[in-house]
Amino acid sequence: MTEEFGSTDDFYAHAIERVQRIMIVISIALLVTAQIYFGWRITLGVALGSVISYVNFHWLKKVVAGVADLAAQTATAASARSIVVRFLVRYFLMALLGFVILTFSPQSVYGFFAGLLVTAAALLVEAAYEAYSAVGSH
């Protein structure tokens, strides 16, 4: 682990970047699998769910960074309010897109939910990689 990144701190500092790359790889694998086995409607749902999952993860990263900044300094009410608004807008947009997909094609909803799980799958892969790296370094 330390040979590749130089130190343990460097290793964990790159975790978010690794998760984002893993999300892309899992999304591509899901898209190919969905197209081969389920057709274009499910594939469309997977694509939209994967994009929402990736964007949601990116926005969540920004919200967490904003909250950390607020905790580190005295915050104004406006900046705290904007963080909460961004947090809530994420879920509103996901619900709206889910409704649109359900209206367009009920079959696509299955793919949409599968795409939304990309973040969870990527986090599991990252956790397994970190556990393997920790065990392998001893």
N, C-alpha and C positions, 0 to 999 in steps of 0.2 A: 504494500500500500504506500509506504513512504517513498519508495524508489520512483514511482510514477508521478507523484505530486509534490515530493519534497518534504512535506510534513503532514501530520494528521489534520491540522487546521486547514491546509490547502485542499485536502481531500474532501472535507465536509463543506468547505466554501463553494465547491463546484457541484454540490448535490442538486441544486435547483436546475442548473444547466443540464445535468445528466437526465433528470426527470423530464425536462422538456424534449430532449432528444429521444428518450424512450417513448414518450407519448407519440411522437411523429412515426416512429417505427411500428408501434402497435396499431396506430391508425391506418397506416398503409397495409399492414397485414390483415386488418379487419375489412378494409375496402376490397382487397383482392378476394378474400374468402367470401364476403357477402355477394360479390358479383358472380363468382363461380357457382355458389350453391343456392342463392336466394333471388337473384335478379336485380334489376335496376332500382325498383322502389325501395327495397331494403337497403341497397347500397347508397341511395340518396339520403336515407335516414341516418345511416352510419356516418356519411360524410358530414352532414349538418351537425350531428351529435358530437363528432370528433372535433369539429371546428369550435363549437360552443364550449366543449370541454377544455380545449387548449386556451381559448380566449378567457374563459372563466379562471383558469389557473393563473394566467398572466395577470388578470385584474386582481385576483386574490393576493398575489405576490405584492402588487402595488398597495393594496389596502393594508396588508401587514406591515409593509415598510412605512406607510403613513402613520399607522398606530404607534409603531416604534419611535418615529420622529416626535409624535405628540407626547409620548411618555418621557422622552429625553429632554424636552423643553417645555416651557409653559405655552400651552396652545391657546389659540383664539377660538371662540365659539364657531366662527365661520369655517375654519379648517376642519374642526371636529365634525361639524355638520356635513361638510362635503364628503368626508370619508364615509359617513353613515349612508348618505344618499348613493354614493357609488356602490356601496355594498348591497343595498336594496335593489338598485337598478339591474345589477347582474341577474338576480333571481327573477325579476319581472321579465327581462328579455328572454331568459330561458323558458319561462312559462308561456310567454307569447309565441315563441317559435314552436314550442311543443304543440300548442293549440292549432297553429297554422298547419303544421305537418299532419296532425290528426284530422283536420278538416280536408286536406288535400288527399291524403292516402292513409287510411288506418294501418295498412301494412308497414308503412315507413316508420311508424312509432316504435316498433320493435328495434329497428336499426338505430333510431334516434337514441333510445335508452342504452343500447349497446355502446354507441359512440360516447355517451355521457360517462360511461364507466372507464373510459380510457385513462383518466387521471388516477383513479383508484388502482388500476392495473399497473400503471407506471410507478406509482408509489410503492406497490408491493415488490416490483422488480428491483427498485432502488434499495429497499430495505433488505432484500435478499442479497444484493450485491455488497452492501455495507457489512452485513453479518459475515458473508464469505470473506471479505477483505479483513475484517477484524480477527477472524479465526485463522485465516491464512498467514497473517503477519506474526503470529505467535508460535 
